Amino acid sequence: ADGVWIDSDLPRFVKLKREKGYRYTISYICKSSKQPYFLHQIRWTKTAGSVSDRFQDSSVFNETLHITKIQRHQGGRYYCKAENGLGSPAIKSIRVDVYFLDDPVVTVHQSVGEAKEQFYYERTVFLRCMANSNPPVRYSWHRGRDVLSQGSDKGVEIYEPFFTQLQGETKILKLKNLRPQDYANYSCIASVRNVCGISDRNIVFKLTNKTVSPSIKLLVEDPIVVNPGQTVSLVCITTGGEPKPTLSWVSSSDSLPEKSVVKGGTLTLPAITSDEAGVYSCVATNNVGNPAKKSTTIVVRAMKKGRFWITPDPYHNDDNIQIGREVKISCQVEATPPEELTFGWLKNGRALRSSERMVITQTDPDTSPGTTNLDIIDLKFTDFGTYTCVAALKGGGIPEISIDVNISSTTVPPNLTVPRGKSPLVVREGDTVELECLVSGKPKPIILWSRADKEAPMPDGTLQVESYDGVLRIVNVSREMTGSYRCQTSQFNGFNVKPREAVVELIVQYPPTVEPVSLEMRQGLGRPVAMNCRVLRAHPSRVLRYEWRLGNRLLHAGHFDQSDETEYTVKSLNREGWGEYTCDIINEAGAGRCTFLVTGKAYPPEFYYDTYSPLWQNRPRVYGFKLQWTQMNPNAVDRIVAYRLGIRQMGQQRWWEQEITVEGTITKGELITHNLTELIKPEAYEVRLTPITRFGEGDSTIRIITYSEFHCSFEEEPICMFTQDKNDDFDWTRHSAATRDTKYTPNTGPSGDRSGSKQGFYMYIETSRPRKEGEVARLVSPFFNVAPKNPYGITNPPAYCFGFFFHMYGKHIGTLNALLRQKGQAATEGPTWSLSGNQGDHWKQAKVSIHPTASFQVVLEGIRGPGIEGDIAIDDVTLEEGECRDLPAVSKWRQLGEQRQPERGAGDMREHGWQGSPRVSPKNVLGGGSQGV
């Protein structure tokens, strides 16, 4: 649980190609280097980076994080976390920088100073250049073909403003007190130093004595009032600006309607709706001064929610209508625009006019907008009838709203009751329930439903729900909805009196919630198994029954007393005892079930991914692989007697299988080894490993085996298992230009790695004091296995191409040697390549063909020259099969072939006992097996 690795060859810097979308697809592989190893226990997460959005909850539970068409906001640090329940989680991270460069934008601002003595004033112009990028941009300014720099012209000043948040965010060119020569073409060039091959971008701005900020005019009224369904056209024209401004439209809703059409400065909204009403603005920009903006408001006529209420005489404490007392009828409508709203009153279909007994008024819009009142001062029997309130808009185009109110001797205030048997209401979770309140009175008002026991929203998310029939319908009721619900009358469509209220109790029953819902229990024969099922919550919680079953066979049943759990034990497991056990805990609402899968299936094996030098070569077109694994929880079930090994070539359908017999008992953490031979280069293979016990086959584990050539760029601290020779005079140093000491020796050594990156690492020898002329530093590669152990040797030794990049710059450069060290009864070491002297401030490539006859290492030997300006660096070491092709044109080096005994220590002589197979066949791919720690 304490080691996770991320492939060192993964790309960290990704270029975005602007013209045709995003260019690269990157995959990150996260694997656990310790045991146990589970795919489902590996998780990728991401935090924000320099150009990244804030973290989004998008964890990936997979070994491989695959990012297709990467975008700039996906840069940041990615974390791989592995857990297996043992100790603390293992965490590794990798940073992704997505490099990009947008076209720069130049904006122009000017300031005019105060007049001095009526004849002089100062005019200063600022040209500001900005471009979005990663890494930060470097800007340069040109006037015509001349480069402008700070101090090159007294009338020019180049600076960064104080308020920028990032270094290099912008660069301002200040032209002080404009002169005739200042009217010219200005170019701003934005550069990210060709990182990832991103070329520079530039923009040209022509400054003249006519350059001026934009001005515009709207050829429409403000506001514009229209009927729904009309086509609205907004016209905007420019009245000034140099360069010619560009026009655009924006709305208060952040985006224009989907069906809108913009052509030049004209915005057309066909068949407009109420949702499209709002403020529309025309914006003109030419990157000079501030954008010009003009706005207008579109109002779409609409009327909705016509309601009424009856108010009895307020001077008498009586909610009823009586002859001789005052009655007020109020009518309300929501209208847009409100100033166009008009009301009319009818009695029994005839128009009413305001009089001493029938007073028609309109409420103050600030207190109750859209409301009209009809006051009947002294109600008489002849006043009984149907009163109609008619609402309309002056502009027309909208249907009128008519509201009828009946005033008679039967017009009485409302009353609320709950029907018998409807409270408390007991239902089961998931049912559809109807809460009901009976409302009497004439007219019947709207009923408002809300929670009575707590401040909580209703099932639809609102605080109140309107009902015209007094019924509240809840679909798929849940346990959280248990409680008291209040129904009350509203003033709308009824009497404006104190609300009548009633309460309905709702009780939601639900089956027991239990744990564990599902649990796999692995156990060997003859061992006890105890299963426990516990109740977390239930309603009703008493009386609960339980039933234990194996398949359909009832094992045990009973009732809970004071406990909230039940247990069933198998004292000695036999073959008939394997299977699925269930425990059902039952109440009136249903049953909760615990499921226990008791099995003798072995846990999966766990492949070991840190095998030292697992690949070796038997013959030119064949390779072998050392497969290693441990067994997860080997003592949990019966002894593992064998493994079934399956292998197939990627892209093929057929599996080849073999059983690997296991002698004795496997212990926890024991490393098991099996050699796969006769694998065809450069094919990849899928390997499946399945443990076998008395129960049968256990869980399988699959991994992919790929063939790869050796390549080391020294980006990771382990430096690809290169080692320092213990018998040399000093060591090679892992280094990058970004981390080097500020007191480094000038005129020697590289300024970046082989790719030119300041952050990239390489290996070099530091020749400053106390180093002396002739002292040697030796860097030794890991062992490369070329043949199985064979006392008779190899008659036709294979050829390999050893390559690397070197940097030998400085007047005191010594010598760089490459030597071949071979394993044998007496270790031999022979020179294969050598170069001396100053080769210039450039990285160059060397390639040399070698023909080892046994397991071998390559030694890179740096010899200090006569002075301190003699640093030698190497990078990107490779080893490929076959003779070298396309040799670099470096004429000064010497390729050497003679063998010699090593003058210094032979280094690490650890041996790996690979074994081969005499011929290529599918069965031989499985190879011979060996088991051991």
Buried (B, 14 or more C-beta within 10 A) or exposed (E): BEEBBBEBEBBEBBBBEBEEEBBBEBEBBBBBBBBBBBEEBBBBBBEBBEBBEEEEEEEBEBBEBEBEEBEBBBBBBBBBBBBBEEEEBBEBBBEBBBBBBBEBBBBBBBEEEEEEEEEEEEEBBBBBBBBBBBBEBBBBBBBEEEEBEEEEBEEBBBEEEEEEEEEBBBBBBBBBBBEEEBBBEBBBBBBBEEBBEBEBBBBEBEBEEEBBBBBBBBEBEEEBBBBBEBEBBBBBBBEBBBBEBBBBBBBEEEEBBEEBEEEEBBBBBEEBEEEBBEBBBBBBBBBBBEBBEBBBBBBBBBBEEBBBBBBBBEEEEEBEBEEEBBBBBBBBBBBBBEEBBEBBBBBEEEEBEEEEEBBBEEBEEEEEBBBBBBBBBEBEEEBBBEBBBBBBBEEEEBEBBBBEBEBEEEBBBBEBBBEEEBBEBEBBBBEEBEBBBBBEBEBBBBBBBBBBEEEEEBBEEEEEBEBEEBBBEBEEBEBEBBBBBBBBBBBBBBBBBEBBEBBBBBBBBBBBBBBBEEBEBBBBBEBEBEBBBBBEEBBBEEEBEBBBBBEEEEBEEEEBEEEBBBEBEBEEBEEEBBEEBBBBBBBEBBBBBBBBBBBBBBBBBBBBBEBEBBBBBBBEEBBBBBBBBBBBEBEBBBBBBBBBBBBBBEEEEEEBEBBBEBEEEBEEEBBBBBBBBBBEBEBEBBBBBBBBBEBEEBBBBEBEBEBEEBBBBBBBEEBBEBBBBEEBBBBBBBBBBEEBEEEEBEEBBBEBBBBBBBBBBBBBBBBBEEBEEEBBBBBBBBBBBBBBEEEEEBEEBBBBBBBBBBBBBBBBBBBBBBBBBBBEEEBBBBBBBBBBEBBEBEBBBBBBBBBBBBBBBBBBBBBBBBBBBBBBBBBBBBBBBEEBEEBEEEEEBEBBEEEEEBEBBBBEEEEBEBBBBEEBEEEBBBBEBEBEE
